[in-house]
């Protein structure tokens, strides 16, 4: 076979490949084609490790917050579990009990274990003590006002798994994907001061436990979100400090 014939055959094959490529890639995509799917749904068997957020949400869907539940409702449910004595079987201590159960705002952040890991009960207890928390009312941890514990908690720390408390009788076997720090307002100190106490505590415990601090959307708590929370709490404090509007004078 001559070189010219081989060249013609090569050109013909290349042309057929080009035409096939145009036909294949020019077809409209089927529904769902090109979308990212969960690891267990992938047909090609490719391995994809779940993200930290997916892992935490999976844990919450099975044992805590219902899938699709709004963040606000989830936080209120967490608070309800902590305030309702019938929901838990914790210690009988009144230390850390709120003076009033009325509140109008709640700020929540999470300390989550890294992917594939858990937070263990004994480690949580040690970290909480090192961070200045006390174990008390409803079987959760609290930060109290120094020298004035009767004023109630500045913020509290609960287990994200139901019923939300840390049962010291089973603390050795306790494992959880995350714990929740929640600031219930009004607090015994200004809201911004309470936040500036809660955030370093969460960061210190994350360092001790090898975990990660997440925001209320269960994303990494970054500077931008921290700034937004601070601005929000400044506005909250200003609103509470503002004097009530005087009634208009009748002439």
Buried (B, 14 or more C-beta within 10 A) or exposed (E): EEEEEEEEEEEEEEEEEEEEEEEEEEEEEEEEEEEEEEEEEEEEEEEEEBEBBBBBBEBBEEEBBEEEBEEEEBBBBBBEBBBEEEBBEBBEBEBBBBEEEEBEBBBBBBBBBBBEBBBBBEBBBBBBEEBBBBBBBBBBBBBBBEEEBEBBBBBBBBBBBBBBBBBBEEBEEBEBBBBBBBBBBBBBBBBBBBBEBBBEBBBBBBEBBEBBBBBBEBEEBEEEBBEEBBEBBBEBBEEEEEEEEEEEEEE
